[in-house]
Amino acid sequence: MRLSRDKVNVLARAVTDALKQMDEVEFIEDPNTIRQETRKIIEDLLNNEERIDQSARQKIESQKRTILEGSQEWDILYRKYYNEEVKKLGI
């Protein structure tokens, strides 16, 4: 799923605000620095997810016969290939 930069910033701000509310968390950096790092982490996760998705879709498309997206067989293969790619990355 692609999120706009604004939506990622809103999400990063929400995470930072939630961390501020926790008694167990103490910021030793400026909250804006924390928000920027959170945004970077979210963007990296989304980019990894997109690569995994594309790889799983490519494997399905490379089958000898056409498998229609949305079919039960496609869903099963997608989950299988998606999980294989996740394991390769060690996530």
C-alpha positions in Angstrom: 0.0 0.0 0.0 1.4 3.4 -1.0 0.9 6.2 1.5 1.5 9.8 0.7 4.3 11.6 2.5 1.7 13.6 4.4 0.0 10.5 5.7 3.3 9.0 6.7 4.1 12.2 8.6 0.7 12.1 10.4 1.3 8.4 11.4 4.9 9.2 12.6 3.5 12.2 14.6 0.8 9.9 16.2 3.5 7.3 17.1 5.7 10.0 18.6 2.8 11.5 20.6 1.8 8.0 21.9 5.4 7.5 23.0 5.4 10.9 24.8 2.3 9.8 26.8 4.1 6.6 28.1 5.7 6.9 31.5 8.2 4.2 30.6 9.6 6.3 27.7 12.0 9.2 28.1 13.1 11.2 25.1 16.8 12.1 25.1 16.5 13.6 21.7 14.3 16.4 20.4 10.8 15.1 19.7 11.1 16.3 16.1 14.2 14.1 15.6 12.2 11.1 17.0 9.3 11.9 14.6 11.7 12.0 11.6 13.3 8.7 12.6 9.9 7.2 13.0 8.9 8.4 9.6 12.0 6.9 8.1 11.3 3.5 9.7 7.7 3.6 8.5 8.8 4.4 4.9 11.4 1.6 5.0 8.8 -0.9 6.2 6.3 0.2 3.5 9.1 -0.1 0.8 10.0 -3.6 2.0 6.3 -4.6 1.9 6.0 -3.2 -1.7 9.0 -5.2 -2.8 7.7 -8.4 -1.2 4.3 -7.9 -2.8 5.8 -7.3 -6.2 8.0 -10.4 -5.9 5.1 -12.6 -4.9 3.0 -11.3 -7.8 5.9 -11.9 -10.2 6.2 -15.5 -9.1 2.5 -16.0 -9.7 2.7 -14.4 -13.1 5.6 -16.7 -14.0 3.5 -19.8 -13.7 3.0 -21.8 -16.9 -0.7 -21.2 -16.9 -2.7 -18.1 -16.1 -4.0 -17.8 -12.5 -6.6 -15.2 -12.1 -6.1 -12.7 -9.3 -8.8 -13.0 -6.7 -9.2 -16.8 -7.2 -8.7 -19.1 -4.3 -5.6 -20.6 -6.0 -4.1 -17.1 -6.5 -4.7 -16.2 -2.8 -3.0 -19.4 -1.6 0.0 -18.9 -3.9 0.2 -15.2 -3.0 0.3 -16.0 0.8 2.9 -18.8 0.1 5.2 -16.6 -2.0 4.7 -13.6 0.3 5.7 -15.6 3.4 8.7 -17.0 1.5 9.9 -13.5 0.7 9.4 -12.4 4.3 11.5 -15.3 5.5 14.3 -14.4 3.0 14.4 -10.9 4.5 14.3 -12.2 8.0 11.4 -10.1 9.0 
